[in-house]
Amino acid sequence: LNRLSELVAPVQAAIASNAPAVPIYAIALRAYAAANLLDSLPRLVEQWSRAVPGDETPYREWAVAALQRRDRAMARRAYQLGRERVGKPDALAAEIAQLAVIEEDWPTAVREWARAVRPLPGYRTSAIATLSQAPERARADILKALEKEPGAEVALIAVDLRARWGDPLGAFEALLRNLPAAPGQQIDVLQAFLEEVRTAGTHPYVLTQARVLEAIADRWTSPTQRARMQLESARAYANAGDRPAARRMLTRVASDSGSGPAVAAGATATLIELLVQEGKVDEASA
């Protein structure tokens, strides 16, 4: 009802009681912020944190209230105090990273996103989405900073950013160096990267698609799935103008007894067509 400030007195009375319920503190913080009682927030957060020791929530809510008023200094103070009180070096890392992005403090953003994704890989999507907003002048430094940070999840952030920023082939080479150990996980990571590079149709991206498809094919144990990926890779190589690579993939499919007659026939037909286009009629006849 947009009447939060009217709750100040009731929540103060609740907090003064012997055993206030923990959610009261969250309501109180929002009521204080609505009533412009910002100087009272640190003491309230202190009380709240004593009720839930080790919890980041009081400091996160304090920062949210500050950011709603565009008070970045107070938000930064809330995050720093929260990390100090919680006692973990990666406490509130994602929130600090997002604030750093707003302020275009890219070194801090990289460092904090790296801290966030190591224990919680799910943050990688948010890290990529925010860091990808960086202006062109900052991108090279961001990639260098990410490469210095340990951890496979951090390396995958750099891979996706490199692909988005116009270097899909370099991103693919970096990805191969940072694939997980399990073949099944490798396929999942490669397929996710394939979707990323399919967003553009220029030559470097099409060639990268072909190489990713070949890498996926190499990891399939199912002959049928492997053959399908190889055939798709061959088509992508042909679209990218790399006919020797396309012929190599088609030859593999056509000569693989596990491909199945339909897939092998399709590969053979495509290979014949490529050879004819290149004027290699004898090879096509054979």
C-alpha positions in Angstrom: 0.0 0.0 0.0 3.1 2.3 -0.1 2.7 2.9 3.6 5.8 1.2 4.9 6.9 4.2 7.0 3.8 3.7 9.2 5.4 0.4 10.3 8.3 2.0 12.1 6.6 2.2 15.5 5.1 -1.4 15.4 8.4 -3.0 14.4 10.3 -1.0 17.0 7.9 -2.4 19.6 8.3 -5.9 18.2 12.1 -5.7 18.3 12.0 -4.4 21.9 10.1 -7.5 22.9 11.8 -10.5 24.5 11.9 -12.7 21.4 11.3 -10.9 18.2 10.8 -13.1 15.1 13.6 -12.9 12.7 11.5 -11.7 9.7 10.6 -8.6 11.8 14.1 -7.3 11.2 13.7 -7.4 7.4 10.4 -5.6 7.7 12.0 -3.0 10.0 14.8 -2.4 7.6 12.5 -1.6 4.8 10.3 0.5 7.0 13.3 2.5 8.2 14.4 3.1 4.6 11.0 4.2 3.6 10.9 6.6 6.5 14.3 7.9 5.5 15.8 6.8 8.8 19.0 5.7 7.1 21.2 6.5 10.1 19.3 3.9 12.1 20.1 1.1 9.6 23.6 0.1 10.9 22.3 -0.5 14.5 19.3 -2.4 13.1 21.5 -4.6 11.0 23.7 -5.2 14.0 20.8 -6.5 16.0 19.6 -8.6 13.1 23.0 -10.1 12.5 23.2 -11.1 16.2 19.9 -13.0 15.7 21.2 -14.9 12.7 25.0 -15.2 13.2 26.9 -16.0 10.0 24.0 -15.0 7.7 24.7 -12.6 4.9 21.1 -11.6 4.5 21.1 -8.5 6.9 24.0 -6.9 5.0 22.5 -7.8 1.6 19.2 -6.2 2.5 20.9 -3.1 3.9 22.8 -2.8 0.6 19.6 -3.3 -1.4 17.9 -0.5 0.6 20.9 1.8 -0.1 21.0 1.0 -3.8 17.3 1.8 -4.1 18.3 5.3 -3.0 21.3 5.2 -5.4 23.7 5.4 -2.4 26.5 3.2 -3.6 28.8 4.3 -0.8 26.4 2.9 1.8 25.9 -0.3 -0.2 29.7 -0.8 -0.4 29.9 -0.2 3.3 27.2 -2.8 3.9 29.0 -5.4 1.8 32.4 -4.8 3.3 31.0 -4.9 6.9 29.1 -8.1 6.0 32.1 -9.8 4.7 34.1 -8.8 7.7 31.4 -10.0 10.2 30.5 -13.2 8.4 34.2 -14.0 8.2 34.4 -15.6 4.8 36.5 -14.2 2.0 33.8 -14.9 -0.6 30.9 -13.6 1.4 28.6 -11.4 -0.7 31.0 -11.8 -3.7 28.3 -11.8 -6.3 26.7 -8.6 -4.9 30.1 -6.8 -4.7 30.8 -7.9 -8.3 27.5 -6.4 -9.5 28.2 -3.2 -7.7 31.6 -3.0 -9.3 30.1 -3.5 -12.7 27.8 -0.6 -12.1 30.8 1.5 -11.2 32.8 0.1 -14.1 35.4 -1.1 -11.7 36.4 -4.1 -13.8 39.3 -5.5 -11.8 37.1 -5.7 -8.7 34.3 -7.2 -10.8 36.5 -9.9 -12.1 38.0 -10.7 -8.7 34.6 -10.9 -7.0 32.9 -12.9 -9.8 35.8 -15.4 -9.6 35.2 -15.7 -5.8 31.5 -16.2 -6.4 31.6 -18.9 -9.1 34.2 -21.2 -7.4 31.8 -22.4 -4.7 28.6 -21.8 -6.7 29.1 -22.4 -10.5 25.6 -21.3 -11.1 26.8 -17.7 -10.8 28.7 -18.1 -14.1 25.7 -17.0 -16.2 25.3 -13.8 -14.2 29.0 -13.2 -14.4 29.0 -13.5 -18.1 25.9 -11.4 -18.5 27.3 -8.5 -16.5 31.0 -8.6 -17.6 29.9 -8.7 -21.3 28.6 -5.2 -20.9 32.2 -3.9 -20.5 33.2 -1.3 -23.1 35.7 -2.4 -25.8 38.6 -0.5 -24.2 38.3 -2.7 -21.0 37.9 -6.1 -22.6 41.5 -7.1 -23.1 42.3 -6.3 -19.5 39.2 -8.3 -18.3 40.3 -11.4 -20.2 43.9 -11.1 -18.9 42.6 -10.7 -15.3 40.3 -13.8 -15.7 43.1 -15.9 -17.1 45.1 -15.1 -13.9 42.3 -16.4 -11.7 42.5 -20.1 -10.8 39.6 -22.4 -11.4 37.9 -24.0 -14.4 34.6 -22.1 -13.8 36.5 -18.8 -14.1 38.2 -20.0 -17.2 34.8 -20.8 -18.8 33.7 -17.2 -18.1 36.7 -16.0 -20.2 35.8 -18.5 -22.9 32.2 -17.2 -23.3 33.3 -13.6 -23.2 36.0 -14.2 -25.8 33.4 -15.8 -28.1 30.9 -12.9 -27.6 33.6 -10.3 -28.2 34.6 -11.6 -31.7 37.2 -14.3 -31.1 35.3 -17.6 -31.3 38.3 -19.6 -32.5 40.5 -18.4 -29.6 37.6 -19.1 -27.3 37.4 -22.7 -28.6 41.1 -23.3 -28.1 40.8 -22.0 -24.5 37.8 -24.2 -23.9 39.6 -27.3 -25.0 42.3 -26.6 -22.3 39.6 -26.3 -19.6 37.2 -29.1 -20.3 36.1 -31.3 -17.3 37.5 -34.8 -17.0 34.4 -36.8 -17.6 33.5 -37.3 -21.3 29.8 -36.8 -20.7 30.5 -33.4 -19.0 32.8 -32.5 -21.8 29.9 -33.0 -24.3 27.6 -30.9 -22.2 30.1 -28.0 -22.1 30.9 -28.2 -25.8 27.2 -28.2 -26.7 26.6 -25.2 -24.5 29.5 -23.4 -26.3 28.1 -24.5 -29.7 24.8 -22.7 -28.9 26.9 -19.6 -28.1 28.8 -19.5 -31.4 25.7 -20.2 -33.4 24.4 -16.7 -32.6 26.6 -15.3 -35.4 27.0 -16.4 -39.1 30.3 -14.9 -40.0 33.2 -17.0 -41.2 35.1 -17.3 -37.9 31.9 -18.4 -36.1 30.8 -21.0 -38.8 34.4 -22.4 -38.8 34.3 -22.6 -35.0 30.9 -24.4 -35.2 32.5 -27.0 -37.4 35.4 -27.6 -35.0 33.1 -27.8 -32.0 30.9 -30.3 -33.8 34.0 -32.4 -34.6 35.1 -32.3 -31.0 31.6 -33.4 -29.8 31.7 -36.2 -32.4 35.0 -37.4 -31.1 33.5 -37.8 -27.6 30.4 -39.8 -28.6 30.6 -43.5 -27.9 27.4 -44.2 -29.9 28.4 -44.8 -33.6 25.1 -43.3 -34.8 25.4 -40.1 -32.7 29.1 -39.8 -33.7 28.2 -40.1 -37.4 25.5 -37.5 -37.2 27.8 -35.0 -35.5 30.5 -35.7 -38.1 28.1 -35.1 -40.9 26.9 -31.9 -39.4 30.5 -30.9 -38.9 31.3 -31.6 -42.5 28.5 -29.4 -43.6 29.7 -26.6 -41.4 33.3 -26.9 -42.7 31.9 -26.7 -46.2 29.9 -23.6 -45.4 33.1 -22.1 -43.9 35.0 -22.8 -47.1 37.3 -25.4 -45.6 36.7 -28.2 -48.1 39.7 -30.4 -47.1 38.2 -30.6 -43.6 34.8 -31.3 -44.9 36.1 -34.1 -47.1 38.0 -35.5 -44.1 34.8 -35.6 -42.0 32.7 -37.1 -44.8 35.3 -39.8 -45.5 35.2 -40.8 -41.8 31.5 -41.1 -41.8 31.3 -43.0 -45.1 34.0 -45.5 -44.0 32.6 -46.1 -40.5 30.5 -49.3 -40.5 28.7 -48.1 -37.4 27.3 -45.0 -39.1 24.3 -46.8 -40.5 23.5 -47.1 -44.2 21.4 -44.0 -44.5 23.9 -41.7 -42.8 26.8 -43.3 -44.7 25.0 -42.9 -48.0 24.2 -39.2 -47.3 27.9 -38.6 -46.4 29.1 -40.4 -49.5 26.7 -38.3 -51.7 27.9 -35.1 -50.1 31.5 -36.1 -50.5 31.0 -36.9 -54.2 29.4 -33.5 -54.7 32.3 -31.7 -53.1 34.9 -33.6 -55.2 33.0 -32.8 -58.4 32.9 -29.1 -57.5 36.7 -29.2 -57.0 37.1 -30.9 -60.4 38.3 -34.2 -58.9 36.2 -36.4 -61.1 38.3 -39.6 -60.8 38.1 -39.4 -57.0 34.4 -38.8 -57.3 33.9 -41.8 -59.5 35.9 -44.0 -57.2 
